[in-house]
């Protein structure tokens, strides 16, 4: 229960500071300074943004379906936050003779749970876009659902290869499985193609550039959240950053060894359990932050895809490649037996 | 056929090579460019704390000078108004009366002296035309306003103060020293 609260706060804080660092990274890449007025280095900017969002006037269009209109952002936010439950933060520690896992729920179908909840996330966007009763919002919602369905397939296929090598659907087990070679037996080494596919699909699932067609400002005003204002808009934007955080955590868990780090066994034998767990959590967070930075780095490098290019890439490139990857992995496992 | 300029380029419709089709090398090259910019020196000037340097030849708001005894230099000869290509300067001349010798240096002075800052192009020809060293362009910024009428600067806005510390050093402009909000 404590862990749930801590995790909630951590997700919210990281997402809040992602909005800040997004602006900073954008500014730095464009040779600017970015927000630096609120507090030292502008560190209070997320707070100011939050207050601003809440104080804004809330407008619900008269022609909209009010219940669905309010429900849309709620669903998006809930599904975004739900995923973090199965992420293992570090090795289990012993407190007062009891073994405590640094994971809210080590359910044995963790990967399946994540895929399921992530695909529910599109409902929030679809409902919001539909309830707005606005053609731009609807177009954005349609794009979002098409994109999510197309890329979820390739994503699932690339994850299946991981599941085959690990022999488990539990994310805790998958991370533990990458423990070998002094904590360097990461799945990226065995599955570079799978990693690439998963990474591209993660970008698409988060609606991040170059796959930000559902909310493309230049063509669709604001996409599915055109009609939203105040904190409801804030929830949509915030959920994107929470999703980014979860995606980074998933990439880290599945391909970059989770909390495993080089010379891990040596550190373990030289420190006590609590310190070791803390170092593991720190390493895990550092990896997540790197991937969040990578998301932003990509955003300010690559322009948006055209919609037909997006569909071509999803169905004609990524899906066959991921099936090929799965077959190769299967063949490799069989011949190695 | 020989091209007239060397700027034209032949359009190439050749097939992309495999590495070009993959896009990954191109994306990596793009990432390299952006990360280089990430660590570059930033061009932003933090405005209220820092200000941008003016050029040595910057010409800003005008000032009507006094001589060292505090008397107005301007004799309302109108040469500045004639020289002004934008016809921004208008004035009304007046004869100096007895007892006003401490106010005006010569027998004639400008009772009114207006510069329309919306017309002014800050060319500095008025300064060059003036035979009495009365009008100068300083490096002070001409202020913005909400009302068009407020852009007509009257004599009391243009004239420098009489006290020593209210005087405006016209050499500052050439030396690049920033004036206070005078």
Interface residues (C-beta under 8 A of the other chain):
Chain A: X25 X28 X29 X30 X31 X32 X33 X36 X196 X297 X298 X300 X301 X302
Chain B: X24 X27 X30 X31 X33 X34 X35 X37 X38 X40 X41 X42 X43 X44 X46
